[in-house]
Amino acid sequence: MDHFSYNAEGRYCAEDVPLPRIADAVGTPFYCYSTATLLRHYQVFSASFAHAAPLVCFAVKANGSLAVLATLAQAGAGADVVSQGEILLARRAGVPASRIVFSGVGKTEAEMAFALEEGIFQFNVESEPELRALSAVASAKGATAAVAVRVNPDVASGTHAKIATGAKDTKFGVPMSEAPPLYALAAALPGIRVQGVSMHIGSQLTSLAPFAEAFSRLRMFVGTLRQAGHGIRTVDLGGGLGIPYHDEAPPLPEAYAQLVRREMDGIDAQLIFEPGRVLAGNAGILVTRVIYVKRTAGRKFIVVDAGMNDLIRPSLYEAHHDIVPVRKPEGGAAVEEADVVGPVCETGDIFAQARKLSLPAAGDLLAFRSAGAYGASMASTYNARLLPAEVMVRGSEFAVVKTRQSYEELFSRDRLPPWF
Ligand SMILES: *Cc1c(COP(=O)(O)O)cnc(C)c1O
C-alpha cells in the first residue's frame, strides 16, 4: 500500500500534497518520497518478525537520500552498506554504528580501516583474500573485526539476470561447500572474530520458493558450522523481497516472515535482514513534464524531461514502471499506444514501449510510480544533465531534501591542464 493517489479535484498527490504544487516550486524532473509510505513499509516488515526482534538493515544502495535514511533510522532501522561513502551516509543519517553491516565483494583496505574505526556491527566477507586483508588491517590497528561469511546457497532466484546473486556462477559470496575451510581460517586469523553467517540471493524476487530453498540450506549449514565449533550468533538472510511494479504478485512480508519462522525456528541467533526495494520502492515516484508529443512513421513518442540518467531501470533491466497522468484524464478519454522516451541521446532511453495511456499534451505532468528504490541512487549526469531534485512529503507538508544540481556544481570538478 502507498500514499500516492488522486484527490477530489483529480490531481495526483503525494499524501496530501498535489504534485503540481511541488512541480511549480521545484521544477521537473523530481523524485518525491512519501514519509507515511516509507514508515508503513518499515513497520509492516519489522512487525511481521516482532517475535524475533531482528535487526532490519536498510540497503542504502536502494536509496541514499539523507532524509530517507534519517526517516528509517529514526524508526529504528540499521543500514546495510557496500562502501565507505554509504557508511558515512548512514552515520550522518543517525544510524548507530552498532546497526551497520558491511557487504560487497570489493571492500578496500582503506574502507575496512574506516569501518573498524567506526565500530560497525558486522563485516559480511565474500572471499578468502578479503578475509586475509581484513585480518591484516584489524590486527595492525589492534582491533577485532566481527565477521560473517557470505555464503552462496546456489539457488536460482528467478529474477532478472542482472540482479540475481544466489547462483554459484555469480561473483557474490562463497559456495557453501567451500565455506567451512574459510571459517576455520577465520577462527585462526588474528583480528577476526567469527560472529555469524550471511547470504543474499538476489533482488526483486516474486516467489517464496528460492528463499525457502536457500533458508533451509543455510539452516543446515549453521548446524555444520556449530558442530565444527564456531559460535554463530547472527544469521543474516539478506534482502531481495520483490514489490509489485506492474502485474507481479510478490509474497507479502507476512508470508515471507512465516517462512522465516518455519525455517529459522529455534536457531538461537540474532536474525538480520537487508531489505532495500521492499521498503523504499513504492514510497517514491519520479515526476516529469512532457516536452513534446512527436508523431513519426506511424508511431507516437511522448518525449519527457526525465531521462535514463535520472531513472535507469527501464533501460538496464527492461523494468516496467506504471506511468500516471498527474491530471486525471476525463472519463471516456481515448486510450492510445505510445512510447514514452527521454531526451538522452541513446536509443535505449525509453521508459515504456507501446504503453496504453490517454495521450498527454506538451506541458502535462506524468508520474513514474515505484521509483523510490534504485532510482535517484543510480542517477548520473550523462549528457551533461543535472541530477534531479528530491522532495519528501509528510502529510500536507513537503520539503526539498536534495537540491537539483546546478551547472556550477556539475562543472566544479573540471580543470584544464597547465598547458592551456
Ligand atoms: C542490493 C542488496 C540488498 C538489497 O536488495 P533489495 O532487493 O533491494 O532488498 C541487500 N543485501 C545485499 C548484500 C545487496 O547487495
Ligand as a Chemical Component Dictionary entry (heavy atoms), coordinates in Angstrom:
data_LIG
# 
_chem_comp.id                   LIG 
_chem_comp.type                 NON-POLYMER 
_chem_comp.pdbx_formal_charge   0 
_chem_comp.three_letter_code    LIG 
# 
loop_
_chem_comp_atom.comp_id 
_chem_comp_atom.atom_id 
_chem_comp_atom.alt_atom_id 
_chem_comp_atom.type_symbol 
_chem_comp_atom.charge 
_chem_comp_atom.model_Cartn_x 
_chem_comp_atom.model_Cartn_y 
_chem_comp_atom.model_Cartn_z 
_chem_comp_atom.pdbx_ordinal 
LIG C1 C1 C 0 21.234 -4.995 -3.030 1  
LIG C2 C2 C 0 21.426 -5.750 -1.787 2  
LIG C3 C3 C 0 20.403 -5.816 -0.835 3  
LIG C4 C4 C 0 19.043 -5.185 -1.037 4  
LIG O1 O1 O 0 18.296 -5.833 -2.024 5  
LIG P1 P1 P 0 16.755 -5.467 -2.227 6  
LIG O2 O2 O 0 16.336 -6.305 -3.369 7  
LIG O3 O3 O 0 16.694 -4.018 -2.552 8  
LIG O4 O4 O 0 16.044 -5.798 -0.981 9  
LIG C5 C5 C 0 20.654 -6.482 0.345  10 
LIG N1 N1 N 0 21.853 -7.070 0.584  11 
LIG C6 C6 C 0 22.856 -7.033 -0.309 12 
LIG C7 C7 C 0 24.143 -7.683 0.021  13 
LIG C8 C8 C 0 22.678 -6.379 -1.522 14 
LIG O5 O5 O 0 23.680 -6.360 -2.414 15 
# 
loop_
_chem_comp_bond.comp_id 
_chem_comp_bond.atom_id_1 
_chem_comp_bond.atom_id_2 
_chem_comp_bond.value_order 
_chem_comp_bond.pdbx_ordinal 
LIG C1 C2 SING 1  
LIG C2 C3 SING 2  
LIG C2 C8 DOUB 3  
LIG C3 C4 SING 4  
LIG C3 C5 DOUB 5  
LIG C4 O1 SING 6  
LIG O1 P1 SING 7  
LIG P1 O2 DOUB 8  
LIG P1 O3 SING 9  
LIG P1 O4 SING 10 
LIG C5 N1 SING 11 
LIG N1 C6 DOUB 12 
LIG C6 C7 SING 13 
LIG C6 C8 SING 14 
LIG C8 O5 SING 15 
# 
